[in-house]
Amino acid sequence: MIGYFLSLVTNFIISAISSLGYTGVGALMAIESACVPLPSEVIMPFAGFLVAQGKFSLIGVALAGALGCVVGSVVAYAVGIWGGRAFIEKYGKYVLISHHDLARADKFFNKYGSAAIFFSRLLPVARTFISLPAGIAKMNFSKFVIYTFLGSLPWCLALAYVGMVLGEHWNTLGVYFHKFDAVIAAVILAFIVWYVRRHLKNLKTN
């Protein structure tokens, strides 16, 4: 079932880039950065394969991908700052997020937001969702956009380059990254379990 779904996603990506060119690369990376798990590990290597075919330039697809990341990330940031924050301020206690937690998130992004955004753009899974909490925490918008671009560009360039080198075997890269995705997802799940247990324990002691 998962293999069939991945096949459908891959075919969609191939069709979009083949039809829309650089615009397709940018649009797909925008979708991925707007909290939709569309794998950049497929998007950019296929674009790199087309570079090897002489249809694109390497710098062109890297820039298109990075700019797409910025567009999608801004959408997720806007949802976070206008919708997500209001929801958490009103209903956060029902999902174990207190005003104190929100204040701590604000403090974290004010102090470490630039580094968090930059390095998260280089990590599978994390790169897809980091913009939403950045918006909820009201991170400085200019810094958010700059570091999103700076973190996205090397990621897009590296994946496209590998796809260019692999040529017709470009799609083998996704297999390795899916294993890494599982590791990142496990770490995030472990953090969620720890967070919930800590808050439930605090509720019992209060």
C-alpha positions as a Markdown table, in Angstrom:
| # | Residue | x | y | z |
|---|---|---|---|---|
| 1 | Met | 0.0 | 0.0 | 0.0 |
| 2 | Ile | 2.8 | 2.4 | 1.0 |
| 3 | Gly | 4.7 | 1.5 | -2.1 |
| 4 | Tyr | 1.7 | 2.1 | -4.3 |
| 5 | Phe | 1.2 | 5.5 | -2.7 |
| 6 | Leu | 4.8 | 6.5 | -3.2 |
| 7 | Ser | 4.6 | 5.4 | -6.8 |
| 8 | Leu | 1.6 | 7.7 | -7.3 |
| 9 | Val | 3.4 | 10.6 | -5.7 |
| 10 | Thr | 6.5 | 10.0 | -7.8 |
| 11 | Asn | 4.5 | 9.9 | -11.0 |
| 12 | Phe | 2.8 | 13.1 | -10.0 |
| 13 | Ile | 6.1 | 14.8 | -9.4 |
| 14 | Ile | 7.6 | 13.6 | -12.7 |
| 15 | Ser | 4.5 | 14.8 | -14.6 |
| 16 | Ala | 4.5 | 18.2 | -12.9 |
| 17 | Ile | 8.2 | 18.9 | -13.6 |
| 18 | Ser | 8.1 | 17.6 | -17.1 |
| 19 | Ser | 5.1 | 19.8 | -17.9 |
| 20 | Leu | 5.9 | 23.0 | -16.0 |
| 21 | Gly | 9.7 | 23.0 | -16.0 |
| 22 | Tyr | 11.3 | 25.3 | -13.4 |
| 23 | Thr | 7.9 | 26.5 | -12.3 |
| 24 | Gly | 7.0 | 22.9 | -11.5 |
| 25 | Val | 10.1 | 22.5 | -9.4 |
| 26 | Gly | 9.3 | 25.6 | -7.5 |
| 27 | Ala | 5.6 | 24.8 | -7.0 |
| 28 | Leu | 6.4 | 21.2 | -5.8 |
| 29 | Met | 8.9 | 22.5 | -3.3 |
| 30 | Ala | 6.5 | 25.1 | -2.1 |
| 31 | Ile | 3.9 | 22.4 | -1.4 |
| 32 | Glu | 6.5 | 20.4 | 0.5 |
| 33 | Ser | 7.4 | 23.5 | 2.6 |
| 34 | Ala | 3.8 | 24.2 | 3.4 |
| 35 | Cys | 3.5 | 21.2 | 5.7 |
| 36 | Val | 2.5 | 18.8 | 3.0 |
| 37 | Pro | 4.8 | 15.7 | 3.0 |
| 38 | Leu | 5.7 | 15.8 | -0.7 |
| 39 | Pro | 9.3 | 14.4 | -0.8 |
| 40 | Ser | 12.0 | 16.8 | -1.9 |
| 41 | Glu | 14.1 | 13.6 | -2.1 |
| 42 | Val | 12.2 | 12.8 | -5.2 |
| 43 | Ile | 11.5 | 16.3 | -6.5 |
| 44 | Met | 15.1 | 17.6 | -6.7 |
| 45 | Pro | 16.9 | 14.4 | -7.8 |
| 46 | Phe | 14.5 | 14.1 | -10.8 |
| 47 | Ala | 15.2 | 17.8 | -11.6 |
| 48 | Gly | 18.9 | 16.9 | -11.4 |
| 49 | Phe | 18.3 | 14.0 | -13.8 |
| 50 | Leu | 16.8 | 16.5 | -16.3 |
| 51 | Val | 19.9 | 18.7 | -15.8 |
| 52 | Ala | 22.0 | 15.7 | -16.9 |
| 53 | Gln | 19.6 | 15.4 | -19.9 |
| 54 | Gly | 20.4 | 19.1 | -20.8 |
| 55 | Lys | 16.9 | 20.3 | -20.2 |
| 56 | Phe | 17.7 | 22.4 | -17.1 |
| 57 | Ser | 20.7 | 24.1 | -15.5 |
| 58 | Leu | 21.8 | 22.9 | -12.1 |
| 59 | Ile | 21.8 | 26.5 | -10.6 |
| 60 | Gly | 18.4 | 27.1 | -12.2 |
| 61 | Val | 16.7 | 24.1 | -10.5 |
| 62 | Ala | 18.4 | 24.8 | -7.2 |
| 63 | Leu | 17.2 | 28.4 | -7.2 |
| 64 | Ala | 13.7 | 27.4 | -8.3 |
| 65 | Gly | 13.5 | 24.8 | -5.5 |
| 66 | Ala | 14.8 | 27.2 | -2.9 |
| 67 | Leu | 12.5 | 30.0 | -3.9 |
| 68 | Gly | 9.6 | 27.5 | -3.9 |
| 69 | Cys | 10.6 | 26.6 | -0.3 |
| 70 | Val | 10.4 | 30.2 | 0.7 |
| 71 | Val | 6.9 | 30.6 | -0.8 |
| 72 | Gly | 5.6 | 27.5 | 0.9 |
| 73 | Ser | 7.2 | 28.3 | 4.2 |
| 74 | Val | 5.7 | 31.8 | 4.2 |
| 75 | Val | 2.3 | 30.2 | 3.8 |
| 76 | Ala | 2.9 | 27.9 | 6.7 |
| 77 | Tyr | 4.3 | 30.8 | 8.8 |
| 78 | Ala | 1.2 | 32.8 | 8.0 |
| 79 | Val | -1.1 | 30.0 | 9.1 |
| 80 | Gly | 0.9 | 29.7 | 12.3 |
| 81 | Ile | 0.9 | 33.4 | 13.2 |
| 82 | Trp | -2.7 | 34.1 | 12.3 |
| 83 | Gly | -4.5 | 30.8 | 12.9 |
| 84 | Gly | -2.3 | 28.5 | 14.9 |
| 85 | Arg | -1.4 | 31.0 | 17.6 |
| 86 | Ala | -4.9 | 32.1 | 18.2 |
| 87 | Phe | -6.1 | 28.5 | 18.4 |
| 88 | Ile | -3.4 | 27.6 | 20.9 |
| 89 | Glu | -4.0 | 30.7 | 23.0 |
| 90 | Lys | -7.7 | 29.7 | 23.2 |
| 91 | Tyr | -7.7 | 25.9 | 23.2 |
| 92 | Gly | -4.0 | 25.0 | 24.0 |
| 93 | Lys | -4.8 | 23.7 | 27.5 |
| 94 | Tyr | -7.0 | 21.0 | 25.9 |
| 95 | Val | -4.0 | 19.7 | 24.0 |
| 96 | Leu | -1.5 | 20.2 | 26.8 |
| 97 | Ile | 0.0 | 23.4 | 25.6 |
| 98 | Ser | 0.0 | 26.1 | 28.2 |
| 99 | His | 0.7 | 29.9 | 27.9 |
| 100 | His | 4.0 | 29.2 | 29.6 |
| 101 | Asp | 4.9 | 26.7 | 26.8 |
| 102 | Leu | 4.0 | 29.4 | 24.2 |
| 103 | Ala | 6.1 | 31.9 | 26.0 |
| 104 | Arg | 9.0 | 29.5 | 26.0 |
| 105 | Ala | 8.6 | 28.9 | 22.3 |
| 106 | Asp | 8.6 | 32.7 | 21.7 |
| 107 | Lys | 11.8 | 33.0 | 23.7 |
| 108 | Phe | 13.4 | 30.1 | 21.8 |
| 109 | Phe | 12.7 | 31.4 | 18.4 |
| 110 | Asn | 13.7 | 35.0 | 19.4 |
| 111 | Lys | 17.1 | 33.7 | 20.6 |
| 112 | Tyr | 17.8 | 30.7 | 18.3 |
| 113 | Gly | 15.3 | 31.0 | 15.5 |
| 114 | Ser | 17.8 | 31.8 | 12.8 |
| 115 | Ala | 19.9 | 28.7 | 13.5 |
| 116 | Ala | 16.8 | 26.5 | 14.0 |
| 117 | Ile | 15.3 | 27.5 | 10.7 |
| 118 | Phe | 18.6 | 27.2 | 8.8 |
| 119 | Phe | 19.5 | 23.7 | 10.1 |
| 120 | Ser | 16.0 | 22.3 | 10.0 |
| 121 | Arg | 15.9 | 23.1 | 6.3 |
| 122 | Leu | 18.7 | 20.5 | 5.9 |
| 123 | Leu | 16.8 | 17.8 | 7.7 |
| 124 | Pro | 14.1 | 15.5 | 6.2 |
| 125 | Val | 10.7 | 15.7 | 8.0 |
| 126 | Ala | 11.7 | 18.7 | 10.2 |
| 127 | Arg | 12.1 | 20.9 | 7.1 |
| 128 | Thr | 8.5 | 20.2 | 6.1 |
| 129 | Phe | 7.0 | 21.4 | 9.4 |
| 130 | Ile | 9.4 | 23.9 | 11.0 |
| 131 | Ser | 7.7 | 27.0 | 9.5 |
| 132 | Leu | 4.4 | 26.5 | 11.4 |
| 133 | Pro | 5.9 | 26.7 | 14.9 |
| 134 | Ala | 8.1 | 29.6 | 13.7 |
| 135 | Gly | 4.9 | 31.5 | 12.8 |
| 136 | Ile | 3.1 | 30.5 | 16.0 |
| 137 | Ala | 6.1 | 31.8 | 18.0 |
| 138 | Lys | 6.1 | 35.1 | 15.9 |
| 139 | Met | 9.7 | 34.7 | 14.8 |
| 140 | Asn | 11.0 | 37.9 | 13.1 |
| 141 | Phe | 9.7 | 37.6 | 9.5 |
| 142 | Ser | 12.7 | 39.0 | 7.7 |
| 143 | Lys | 15.1 | 36.6 | 9.4 |
| 144 | Phe | 12.6 | 33.7 | 8.8 |
| 145 | Val | 12.6 | 34.4 | 5.1 |
| 146 | Ile | 16.4 | 34.9 | 4.8 |
| 147 | Tyr | 17.4 | 31.8 | 6.7 |
| 148 | Thr | 14.7 | 29.7 | 5.0 |
| 149 | Phe | 16.3 | 30.6 | 1.7 |
| 150 | Leu | 19.9 | 30.1 | 3.0 |
| 151 | Gly | 19.0 | 26.7 | 4.4 |
| 152 | Ser | 17.0 | 25.5 | 1.4 |
| 153 | Leu | 19.5 | 26.4 | -1.3 |
| 154 | Pro | 22.2 | 24.0 | -0.3 |
| 155 | Trp | 19.6 | 21.2 | 0.3 |
| 156 | Cys | 18.1 | 21.7 | -3.2 |
| 157 | Leu | 21.5 | 22.1 | -4.8 |
| 158 | Ala | 22.8 | 18.9 | -3.2 |
| 159 | Leu | 19.8 | 16.8 | -4.1 |
| 160 | Ala | 19.8 | 18.1 | -7.7 |
| 161 | Tyr | 23.5 | 17.4 | -8.0 |
| 162 | Val | 23.2 | 13.9 | -6.8 |
| 163 | Gly | 20.3 | 13.3 | -9.2 |
| 164 | Met | 22.4 | 14.7 | -12.0 |
| 165 | Val | 25.3 | 12.3 | -11.1 |
| 166 | Leu | 23.0 | 9.3 | -10.7 |
| 167 | Gly | 21.3 | 9.9 | -14.1 |
| 168 | Glu | 18.7 | 7.3 | -14.9 |
| 169 | His | 19.2 | 5.9 | -11.3 |
| 170 | Trp | 18.1 | 9.2 | -9.7 |
| 171 | Asn | 15.1 | 7.6 | -7.9 |
| 172 | Thr | 17.4 | 5.2 | -5.8 |
| 173 | Leu | 18.2 | 8.2 | -3.6 |
| 174 | Gly | 14.7 | 8.2 | -2.1 |
| 175 | Val | 15.1 | 4.7 | -0.7 |
| 176 | Tyr | 18.0 | 5.9 | 1.6 |
| 177 | Phe | 16.3 | 9.1 | 2.6 |
| 178 | His | 13.1 | 7.2 | 3.6 |
| 179 | Lys | 15.1 | 5.3 | 6.2 |
| 180 | Phe | 16.4 | 8.6 | 7.5 |
| 181 | Asp | 12.9 | 10.0 | 7.5 |
| 182 | Ala | 11.9 | 7.1 | 9.8 |
| 183 | Val | 14.7 | 7.9 | 12.2 |
| 184 | Ile | 13.7 | 11.6 | 12.4 |
| 185 | Ala | 10.0 | 10.7 | 12.8 |
| 186 | Ala | 10.9 | 8.3 | 15.6 |
| 187 | Val | 12.8 | 11.1 | 17.4 |
| 188 | Ile | 9.9 | 13.5 | 17.0 |
| 189 | Leu | 7.5 | 10.9 | 18.3 |
| 190 | Ala | 9.7 | 10.2 | 21.3 |
| 191 | Phe | 9.7 | 13.9 | 22.1 |
| 192 | Ile | 5.9 | 14.1 | 21.8 |
| 193 | Val | 5.5 | 11.1 | 24.2 |
| 194 | Trp | 8.0 | 12.7 | 26.7 |
| 195 | Tyr | 6.1 | 16.1 | 26.4 |
| 196 | Val | 2.7 | 14.5 | 27.0 |
| 197 | Arg | 3.9 | 12.4 | 30.0 |
| 198 | Arg | 5.6 | 15.5 | 31.5 |
| 199 | His | 2.5 | 17.6 | 31.3 |
| 200 | Leu | 0.2 | 14.8 | 32.6 |
| 201 | Lys | 2.5 | 14.4 | 35.5 |
| 202 | Asn | 2.5 | 18.2 | 36.2 |
| 203 | Leu | -1.3 | 18.1 | 36.1 |
| 204 | Lys | -1.4 | 15.4 | 38.8 |
| 205 | Thr | 0.9 | 17.2 | 41.1 |
| 206 | Asn | -0.9 | 20.6 | 40.8 |
